[in-house]
């Protein structure tokens, strides 16, 4: 049903893009000719940056693992033959330093993603202008790299603390506790990096898309576009086609979104555009003035 809707929308937009003759002059209409193709191309851009961000995150997690294990080796104090005291706070990540390092590492990549995606959005709606690094772009790059770095490193610290406390309470020695540390970072490099990269690149990409629409001067509102496949969740399916003002939010931070018996707590930030949740693949298409 949704695919049929997209096909109909595709044909309507193609019709709007037809060039008509008026007194010998060609007149073209602004708008996305093919929402499905627009989404596909945007995903291609996202995936390119996701792969690069994953490499950056893997490098960071590997460094954090080595540093944690090094500190573990230094902080062992043998009080008795089988009694080992470990300074847990010392073993945890120094959040202030790690947050700054991660933000500095990812900012250039997110900036590049925003500039490419913003230009793509302008090109697709037929506006012959160059996407610029506006005040909004500068504000985004100042806020979100450090925001997501804080979230990522806080999660790592929480997992480290849990495993260290559990290992110590069970009377485990350094080899066993070291294994726990390694497992945490293995999980980070194998699984968390993909989720983090997909979510943060999607956030930057869709921000850039909306910013491109704002810079165009021809877009008055934005419409949520959901890609329907076997992985589409009920929340994203319900969002499809919803329209709000170009500068308006779909949800405010702290809102709870209910669909049937399911609910989604939106506590990370305001939702002005996708992602709605981790690994969300939705995008935004323009509503032309």
Residue pairs with C-beta under 8 A, 6 or more apart in sequence:
2 226
2 228
2 237
2 240
3 228
5 241
6 35
6 36
6 228
9 35
10 33
10 34
10 35
10 36
13 31
13 32
13 33
13 34
13 35
14 33
14 34
16 29
16 31
16 33
17 28
17 29
17 31
17 33
17 126
18 29
19 26
19 27
19 28
20 26
20 27
28 126
29 126
29 288
30 125
30 126
30 127
30 216
30 218
30 219
30 288
31 125
31 126
31 286
31 288
32 38
32 124
32 125
32 285
32 286
33 124
35 225
35 285
38 124
38 283
38 285
39 225
39 227
39 283
41 120
41 124
42 117
42 120
42 205
42 209
42 283
43 227
43 281
45 113
45 116
45 117
45 120
45 205
46 113
46 198
46 201
46 202
46 205
49 109
49 110
49 112
49 113
49 197
49 201
49 204
49 205
50 194
50 197
50 198
50 201
51 197
52 109
53 106
53 109
53 193
53 196
53 197
53 200
53 201
54 193
54 194
54 197
56 105
56 106
56 109
57 152
57 188
57 189
57 192
57 193
57 196
57 197
58 189
58 193
60 101
60 102
60 105
61 156
61 185
61 188
61 189
61 192
61 193
62 185
62 189
64 93
64 98
64 156
64 185
65 181
65 182
65 185
68 91
68 93
68 160
68 181
68 185
69 178
69 181
69 182
71 90
71 91
72 86
72 91
72 174
72 177
72 178
72 181
73 174
75 86
75 87
75 90
75 91
76 84
76 85
76 86
76 174
77 84
77 85
78 84
79 85
82 171
84 173
84 174
86 164
86 168
86 177
88 161
88 164
88 165
88 168
91 160
91 164
92 157
92 160
92 161
93 153
93 156
93 157
93 160
95 150
95 153
95 154
95 157
98 149
98 153
99 146
99 149
99 150
99 153
100 146
100 149
102 145
102 149
102 152
102 153
103 145
103 146
103 149
104 145
106 145
106 148
106 149
106 200
107 141
107 145
110 141
110 144
110 145
110 200
110 201
110 204
111 133
111 137
111 141
113 201
113 204
113 205
113 208
114 137
114 140
114 141
114 204
114 205
114 207
114 208
114 211
115 131
115 133
115 137
115 208
116 208
117 204
117 205
117 208
117 209
117 212
118 131
118 137
118 208
118 209
118 211
118 212
118 215
119 130
119 131
119 212
120 209
120 212
121 131
121 208
121 209
121 212
121 213
121 216
121 286
122 129
122 130
122 131
122 212
122 215
122 216
125 212
125 213
125 216
125 218
125 219
125 286
125 288
127 216
127 217
127 218
129 215
129 216
131 208
131 211
131 212
131 215
132 215
134 211
134 215
136 211
136 214
137 208
137 211
140 204
140 207
144 200
144 203
144 204
147 269
148 196
148 200
151 268
152 192
152 196
155 192
156 184
156 188
159 184
160 181
160 184
163 177
163 180
163 181
163 183
163 184
164 177
164 180
164 181
166 180
167 176
167 177
167 180
168 177
172 180
195 278
195 279
198 278
198 279
199 275
199 278
199 279
199 280
202 274
202 275
202 280
202 281
203 274
203 275
205 283
206 273
206 274
206 275
206 282
206 283
206 284
207 272
207 273
209 273
209 283
209 284
210 222
210 246
210 272
210 273
210 284
213 219
213 222
213 246
213 284
213 286
214 246
214 247
216 286
218 286
218 288
218 289
219 246
219 286
219 287
219 288
219 289
220 245
220 246
220 287
220 288
220 289
221 243
221 244
221 245
221 246
221 286
221 287
222 243
222 244
222 245
222 246
222 273
222 284
222 285
222 286
222 287
223 241
223 242
223 243
223 284
223 285
223 286
223 287
224 239
224 240
224 241
224 242
224 243
224 250
224 274
224 282
224 284
225 240
225 241
225 282
225 283
225 284
225 285
226 232
226 236
226 237
226 239
226 240
226 282
227 281
227 282
227 283
228 237
228 240
231 281
233 277
234 259
234 260
234 262
235 257
235 259
235 262
235 264
235 276
235 277
236 276
236 277
236 280
236 281
236 282
238 259
239 250
239 276
239 282
240 282
242 250
243 287
244 250
247 272
248 272
249 270
249 271
249 272
250 271
250 272
250 273
251 257
251 266
251 270
251 271
252 266
252 270
252 271
253 266
253 267
253 268
253 269
253 270
254 266
254 267
255 266
255 271
256 263
256 264
256 265
256 266
257 263
257 264
257 266
257 276
258 264
264 276
264 277
266 276
273 284
274 280
274 281
274 282
274 283
274 284
275 282
276 282
